Amino acid sequence: MTDLASALEGWAPEPVTTTGTTSAWTVAAVSGLFDLDPVAREGDPLPPMWHWFGFLEHPRQDQLGDDGHLDAGHFLPPMPERRRMMAGGRLWIRTPMRVGETLSRRSSLVSAHVKHGRSGEMLLVTVRDEFRRDGAGEPVVTEECDIVYRSQAAGQARGIGFDAAPDEPQATSGEAVDLTPDAPLLFRFSALTYNTHRIHYDQPYVTGVEGYPGLVVHGPLLALMLLEVPRRSRGDRAVTAFDYRLSRPAFAGTRIVADHDGDPGDDALAVAAGVPGTPPSVSGSITLG
């Protein structure tokens, strides 16, 4: 048995149920991140994945680890010098959530697998969230989130640099979403998600301890950029499913473009976002109803 597998032996957290609400104030605040007026009001359908801003953990300060993230948590694996990165996820929507409504969320561990890569052992953890009205019946929304954990000593470089955009302009579909996340925007996103992970706002920490070249753009922000493509250009069609994979980090101060590869009448869009002219940081598929 490997060291990581030994540390995880017997770790099998039980499901937990909580409640949450994504308010009209929150929707307006998130809209402002994208330089938009409020995209939805009380009682309107909530844009897909914007429930991330309404179902938040609120740990005490003394429960945080050196990285600013929770030191111990229900679905956090017990491993030494734990480093955490979002890897991707999936979303299925039977009925859209609505702004201001309270739903129950049942969270459960789907799997925890030890994998071996060039950088050593990694743990891939998948957690499923099922959202219900009145806590009963079929979920109106189901989400699965994949998180990669690895043990890494402080100060160890990751061998990752900034992506440089090419000199020549890159062609887009005409429905692309363009964003340059700077440090204030990342700070606002962290505040709206109550995310204290220091890789997103603490430059000395992220470079000196985690080994990145700069502040890391949140994985959820990159995923939301993909969903902004159909929301802005095809608002008459509802998203029924979303599958995405994060493949490389993006850093504050770099221009990121989200775009699709498809025709206006397509029921499925292949989407990707990253620094123009370089491999994407996130890619996925969106199914439209």
N, C-alpha and C positions, 0 to 999 in steps of 0.2 A: 504494500500500500504506500502511495506517495505521501510526502509531508503534508500537502494540501488536503488530500483525501483523509488523512488521519485527523487533521484539525476539524474537518467537517463531519466526522463520524458521529451519528446520532442526531445531527441537526435536521429537524423536520418540523418547522413552525406550523401551527394550526391556522386555519382561516380566521380572519377577523372581519367584523362588520362595523362600518362607520357611516356617517351621513355628511352631506356637504351641499353647498349652494353656490352657484356662480352668479353674483349680483350684477345689476345694471351698472353700478359704479365700477366694478372690476372690468366689465366688458369695455366701458369707455376708456379705462386706464390702459388696457391692452391695445385697444385701437390706436391710442396715442403713440405707442411704440412704433407703429407703422406709418405715422404721420397721417392718420385717418380720423375723421369724425366717428362717433360711436356707430359701430356697424350693426348693432342690435339693441333693442330696448326691452324693458320688462315684459315678459310673456312671449317674446319672439323666439324663434328657434336659435339655439346656441350654436355658433360655428363649431365644426368638428374639432375635437381635441382641446377646446377652450375650457373644458372642465378641469384641466390641469391647474387652473387658477382658483378653483373653488373647493377642491378637496385637498387640503393642506395639512401636513403634520406641524405641530407646534411644540417642539421639545424645549425643555428648560436649557438655559445657558450652560449649566454644569453637566449636561448630557452630551455636549459636543466634543469631538476629538480634535487633535491638533490640525487636521485638515479643514476644520470648520463644519464637517459633516457629522452626523450622529455617530457617537462612539460605539454605541450598541443599539440595535433596533430589531423589531420583530422579524423582518425579512433580510436583515444584514448578516452575512455569513461571519462566523467567528474565526477570522484568520489574521495572522500577524501582518503589520505594516500594510494594511489594506488600502489599495488605490481603486477608484471606482470610475467607470465610464459607461455611458449609455451606448448600447449596440444597435438598437432598433426596436421594432414592435409591429403590432397589428391592431386594427380597429374594425369593428363591425357595428353598424348602426341600423337597428330595426325601426326605431322612432327617434327623431332628434330630441335631445334634452332642450329645456326652455330656460331662458334667462330668468333667474329669481326663484326657480322651483327647487325644493329640497328632495334629494334622492338618497337612497341607501346604496352603499358600496360594499360588496363582499370581495375581499382580497384573499387570494390563496396562492400557495407555491405550486407551480406547475412542474418545474424541474430544476435541478442543480447539477451541472456536469463539469467535471474537470477536463480541461483540454490542454494540449501541449503545442506551443508555437515557438517561433524563433526566439522570443524573449523569455521563454520558460513556461511554467504552469500558469494557467488562467482558469477561472471559474465563471461559467456562464449560468446566470440565474434568470429564470423566467417567472414573472408574477402575473396572474390574471385578475383583473378587476371586472366585476359584474355590477352594473348600475340598474336599480329597479325603482319604480314608483311605488310608494306605500310599502316598500320592502318585500313585495310578493310578486308572483307571476314570472313570466319570462323577462330576462334583462332587456331593457330598451337599448342599451349600449354595452358592448363587451370590448375590453382592451387587454392586450398582452404586451408586457414590456420586458425587453431583454437587457440585462445589465452585466457587464464584464468586470470581474474583480481580479486583481493580481497583487501579489506581495512585491513591494519595491522599496529598497532602502532609500532614505532621504538623500537627495542630491544626485541620484543616478540619472544621467542624461537619457533621453528617449530616442535620439537620432532623428528628430522631426524638425523641419524648418518651415519658414513661411513660404506659401505658394506665391509665385510672381506671375501676374497676369501678362499675357503677350502684348506686344506693342500694337498689333493690328486689332481693330474692333472685331468682336465675335458676333455672328449672326444670331438672332433670337426669333422666336415664333411671333413676336408682337404681343404676346400675353405674359411675358416674363415679369417676375417680381424682383426688384433690385433693392439691395439693402447693404449698407456698410456699417456693421455693428461696431460702435466705438465703446470706450470704457463706460461712459455714462449710460448708454443703452443697456449694456450687460448688467450694470448695477441695478437699473430699474427692473430688468427681467428677473434678476435674483430676488429683488424685494417683492415683486408680485407673486412669485412662486415660493416665497419664504425659504429660499435656497441659500444656505450659508457656506456652501462648498467654496473654498478659497481660490480654486483655480479660475474662477470667473471674475474676481475683483482684486486680488492681492498679488501684484506683480512680483515683489521679491519672493513670495512663497512659491508661485507657480513656476518661476524660472529656477530658483535655488533649491527647492525641495522636490517638486514633481518633475522637473527636467524639461518642461515645455519652453518654447521660445517666446511666448507671450500669453496674454489672457485668453482663455479658451472660450469660444462661443458655445453656448448651451446647446446640447443635442436637441432638446425639445423646441428651441427657437428655429433650428434648421428644419425640423419636421413641420413646424407650423408654416414656414415659408413655402413648402411644397403644397400645403393645403390652401394657401392664399391664391395659388394660380387659378384653380377652378372657381373659388369663391368670388374672385373679382371679375372673371371673364365669363362665367357660366352660372351665375347666381340663381338661375331658374331651375337648375338641376341639383338634386340633393346627393351628397356623398353617402354611399352605403357601405363602402369598405375602403381600407387604407392599409398598405403594407410598405414598410420602409426599412432601410438598412443604412446605418452610419458606418462609413469606411475609412474616413480620415478626418482629423480635427481641423477646424477653422479657427482663426485667431482674430482678435480685436484689431480694427483698423484696415482689414482687407475687404474689398468689395465682393459681395456674394450675389449671385444671380440664380434664381429658381425658374425653371422653364419646363416645358413638356414637349413630347414628341408625338403628335397626333393631329387629327382633323377635328373641326368643330362638332361633328355629329357623333364622334366616338363615345362609346359607353365606358371605355377604360383609357386612362392616360398613363403613359410612362413618364415619370417626372424625376428631376435631379436638380441639385443645387450645389454650388461651389464657386471657387474663383474661376472666372471665365478663362477658357483655354487650358485648364488643368483638370485632372481627374476629379470627379465630384466628391464632395464630403458626405452627401446623403443622396440616395436614390430610392425609388419606390414605384408603386402603382396605386392609382386611385380609381375606384369603381363608382360610376355615377348612375343614379336611378332615373 
